Amino acid sequence: MSSRAKIEDQPMPSIRLFVSSITLLAVSTVLAAESAFRTHDEAAFTAQGNEPGWSLRMTETKIRLNLDYGARTIEARRPKAIIEDNATRYRVPDEDVRITVREQRCHDDMSGMPYPLRVEIKVEGRELRGCGGEPRALLEGSAWTLSSLKGEALPEAVSITIQFLENNRIAGNSGCNRFMGGYVLTGEGLSFSQLGGTMMACPEPQMQVEQQFLDLMAEVIGFDLSADGALLLKTAVGTQLTARR
């Protein structure tokens, strides 16, 4: 066997990649700065406020600000973001517009709908306040585990989870069976539809708690997040389901 063949038959040495802590820190800083403007479809960042009604739409290249219920519109190129004081700021010098976005939960003062971002806009000598981002960003991600039902803790033998998925779908464990369905999120509230699941039999109290959970899910009309981050699912009589991550 030739020396060339011997070399080709030898296994390739393994290669390990090392990333310095400095590189990781730089990447995490950039991601944190950009996260304030991630929306569900990531096509544009939107914000809105009331009295007087205003709305903001920001794409990768442009901003469009509607003022006074749409009576006046300002359009400009999207300026460079400035990250300072735990906020992302934009300034449009030609129009004297200043936009500040903070990663703080915000509630629409008309509908009560929670949003992931707090937005302040200074324009034409006025200061406008409102909310931005997508409410669904508060719901999606890792699964929620139900901690109470009608204000009472779940029995230790019962585990109920809810996960909000893409394309307005939900799935989870209803206490005994797996369930799935759809959800509708509007500017006014949250509701669930077409809930279905497996049909395995389980001992009490799992079956009883499961039925209560599914009945309440069908009555949900809205949601909120508590100060400590718990998900509050509300029916017409108030918070009925509380879940945590």
N, C-alpha and C positions, 0 to 999 in steps of 0.2 A: 504493500500500500504506500502510495507517495506521501510525502510530508504535507502536500496541499490537502489531500483527503483527510488526513489526521486532524488538521486544523479545522476543516469544515464540520467534522463530526463532533467537535467539542461544543458543549452547551454555551450559549451566550451568557456572560456575567449579568447578574441582576443589577438594575439601576435604581437608585433611590434619589428622590427629589426632596430637598429641604427648603422650606420657606422661612425666612427670618421673621421674627416677631415684629420688626419694623415694617416689613411689607404687609403683614396681616393687619397691623394697626392702620396703615394708610388706606388699605382696601375697606376696612370696616368704617372708617371715617367718611369715605366717599359714599358708601351705601347708606349710611345714616342720613347724610345730607340729602340724598336723592329720595329717600323713602317718603318724605312728606308729599311728594307729587305722584306717587304710584296710585293709579285708580284701577277699577276692576278690569277695564280693557286696555289700560295704559295708553290709550290713544290721546287723551286730553285730561287736563286737570280742571275741575269745575268747582265753583263756590257760589253762594247766594246768600242774600239777606233780605230783611223786610223793613218797611216803613222808613224811608221810601224803598220800594222794591228794587233790587239790583242783582245782577248776575255776572259772573266772570267765567270765561273759558280760555284756557291757556294750552296751546299745543306746543310742539317742539320748536316752532318758529314764530308763532304769533300770539298775541293776546287780544281778547275782545271783551270790553267792559260795557255792559248795558246799565244805564242809570235811569232813575225815576220811572220805573215800570216800562223801560224801553224807549222813553221819549228822547234820550240822548245816548249815542254809542261812540265809544272811543276804541279805535283799532291801532295797533302798533306792533313793531317787531318785538319778539320776546327778548328782554334784556338779560344780561348775565346775572345769575343768582349770587347773592352775598350771604354767606352763612355766618351769623354772629348772634350772641346772646340767646342761644338755644332756639333760634328762629331762622327761617329762610326769607330773605328780603329781595324784592325787585323794585327797581326805580325806572320810570319812563320819563326822562327829562323833558322831552318835547311837549308832553301832555301834563307834566307835574303830577304824575300818578305814582304813589308808593304803595306797594303791596307787601304785607307781612303775613307769613303762614307759620303757625306753631303746631307741633304735634301734641295737641291737647284735645280731649273730647269736648264736643260742642253740641248744644241742643238748639234746633230750630225753634225760635221763639213763637212761631205760629202753630206748627204741627207737633212740636215736642220730639221730633225724630232726632236720634243721636247721630253724630258724624264724627269721623276720626280727627278732623283738623279744625283749628280756630283761625279765622281770617280777618284781618283788618286792612282797610284800604283808605288812604288819604288822597283826596282828589278835590280840586277846586275849592279848597278851604274847608271841606267837610271830612268827617271821619266816619266811615261805614264799618259796621261789624256784622259778621255772619259766620257761616260754617262751610267747610269744604271737604273734598274727597267723597268716597262712596260709603254709605252706611254698611254695605255688605262686607266691607273690609274688616269691620268689627266682629263679624260673625264667622267668616271663613277661616280656615286654618285647621289646627288640631281639634280633636273632638271635645265636646263639652260633656261633663259628667253631672247628672242631676243630683243635687244635694238636698232639695226639699220639694215637696208636692203639697200644695195648699197650706204652706207654712210649716209643715211637719217633716222632720227628717225621714228619709227612706229606711226601711228595715235593713239590717246588715246583710241579709241574704239576697237583697235586690240591687242590681246594678243597671242603671239606665244611662245611655249615652246618646248624644245628638251630634252629628257632624254636617256642616253646611258645605256642599260640594259645588263644583262648577255647573254651569247651565241650570241654575236654580233648582238643584236637586239636594235632598237630604237623605241621610241614612244613619242607622245606629242600632242599638239594642234597647228594646222596649221593656226589659225586665225579665222576659222569658224568651221572646222571639226576636229575630232580626226584623227591622222595618225599613221601609224606604218610601219616598214620595217626592213631592215638589213643594217649593215655597214661592210666594209672591211678595216682593218688596217694592213698595211704592213710596211716594213722598209723604204718605199719610200713615203707613203702618206695615205690619208683617202678618202674613197668614200662611197656612199650610193646606195642601190639597192632595188628593189621590193617595192617601196614606194606605199602605198595604204591607204585608209581611208574611213570614212563615207561620205555620199553625201547629207548633209543637206544644204539647201539654206539659205544664209545670205544676208543682205543688203550691199551695198557698204559703206565704202571702204574695208570691210572685204574680200569679194570675190576676188577683184582685188589684194590685198596684199597677200592673201593666194596663188593665182596662181603664183605670182612672187616668193614667198618663195619656193614653190614646184619645180618650174623650176630651181631655183638656187641650190637647194639641189641636183638635178640630175647632176649638173655640178661640184660639189665640188671634188677637187683632193688632198686637204691637209688641215692641221690645225696648229694653233699655239696658244700660250697664250700671252697676252700682259703683260707689267710690272705690271699692277694692277689686273691681273688675269682674264681678259675677254677672252672668247673663240672666236677665229678668224677663220672662215671657208673660205677657199680660193678656187677660181676657176682659170682657166688659165689666167685670167686678174687681179688677185690679190684678196684681201679680199673683200668679197661681203656680208657676214653675220657676225654680231657681237652679242654675247650673254653674259649674266652675271648671276651670282648666287646671 
